[in-house]
Amino acid sequence: MSKKQQEKSQQTMTELMASAIELFGTNGFVGTSVAEITEHAGYAKGSFYRHWNSKDELFLLIVEQKLKQYRQSRNGKVHSARNLEEALDVIWDFLESITHDQKWSTIFLEFTVYSAQSENLRTRMNQSVYRLSNDIFADLVREHVQTDYPPEKLGAINTALFEGYLIHRTLGTQVLSFDDVRSAAISLALQNGTIQN
């Protein structure tokens, strides 16, 4: 493939992804078809299938790219943390940045639930490029954990609290704020991961 063809192919992918993100934000993941994505972007359906096998594949690529952007701002800060509390603050700042784009976090939550119906998707969604996995969390805080409490459990607890918050927000319960969940998660992690004086 020539350089010009590669550039055109990349532009097509970028435009299809932008179309998908816009439509997912309006209609949801399940409520958006490949035909709608391609029509909205001004392409034939064949253009979509030259790049992805399914809408699921497209969404996984979108998730990977979105999280890569978020993580770039987080990684340098977390490595300069001096203790568990500072590391957790950086992680929760990162999680909060995800919630600022409410449409995106709602679509991500919808896709997470949707992926539970397929063993292949469920397995892929548990990989670190698609979420704040227990392993990634453990790697980010491991050097600061002072007890024998497994860092992976700290990750699982924090992820569960964050995703639970997204569910509550999506349902509009408005009982818990992000700060409530953040405070509870950090407190629980410090209680289990640091030596109490």
Secondary structure as GFF3:
##gff-version 3
##sequence-region A 1 197
A	DSSP	alpha_helix	3	27	.	.	.	ID=ss1
A	DSSP	alpha_helix	34	41	.	.	.	ID=ss2
A	DSSP	alpha_helix	45	51	.	.	.	ID=ss3
A	DSSP	alpha_helix	55	79	.	.	.	ID=ss4
A	DSSP	alpha_helix	84	100	.	.	.	ID=ss5
A	DSSP	alpha_helix	102	115	.	.	.	ID=ss6
A	DSSP	alpha_helix	119	125	.	.	.	ID=ss7
A	DSSP	three_ten_helix	128	130	.	.	.	ID=ss8
A	DSSP	alpha_helix	134	141	.	.	.	ID=ss9
A	DSSP	three_ten_helix	142	144	.	.	.	ID=ss10
A	DSSP	alpha_helix	151	171	.	.	.	ID=ss11
A	DSSP	alpha_helix	178	193	.	.	.	ID=ss12
###
